[in-house]
Amino acid sequence: MWLTCAVDGTDHAVSDAAFVAAQGGDGRYEALCRATVWAGSLASPPASRCTVCAAAAGEPLPPSRPGDRRAGGLWARFVPRASA
């Protein structure tokens, strides 16, 4: 089961056993990547998936594209790219 973490905004895979074990608790689940997931709204649309969880769940990784620099970090949020 994929749950969106309210803290990092990423979808994490939670095993059925971990989901059942956490029922009746405080909304914390242990993901396949060993992260603690604080479940967000189950009505929210899917977010980007945790790559470690996806690999642990046996999902193929998306192919990387040459020159793909979407993950620019904090600097890219404030400084736009120069148009060519």
C-alpha positions, 0 to 999 in steps of 0.5 A, spaced: 500 500 500 502 506 498 501 512 503 503 519 502 507 522 508 504 528 511 511 530 512 515 530 506 510 529 501 512 523 498 508 516 497 512 511 501 510 503 500 507 500 507 507 493 507 500 489 509 503 487 516 506 494 517 499 497 516 495 492 520 500 493 526 499 500 526 492 500 526 489 504 532 495 508 533 497 515 532 497 515 524 505 512 524 507 507 519 513 504 517 515 504 510 519 499 506 525 504 506 524 504 514 522 511 514 516 513 519 510 515 515 505 520 518 499 518 513 496 524 510 489 525 507 487 518 503 483 523 499 489 526 496 492 525 489 498 520 488 505 524 489 512 522 487 514 515 489 520 514 494 525 511 489 527 506 495 520 504 496 519 503 489 525 498 488 524 494 495 517 493 492 520 491 485 517 496 481 522 498 475 525 505 476 524 510 471 529 511 465 533 517 466 534 522 460 540 525 458 540 532 461 534 532 465 536 537 471 529 537 474 532 536 481 535 543 482 534 544 489 533 550 493 537 555 488 533 553 482 527 555 486 529 562 487 533 563 480 530 561 474 533 558 468 536 563 463 532 561 456 536 560 450 
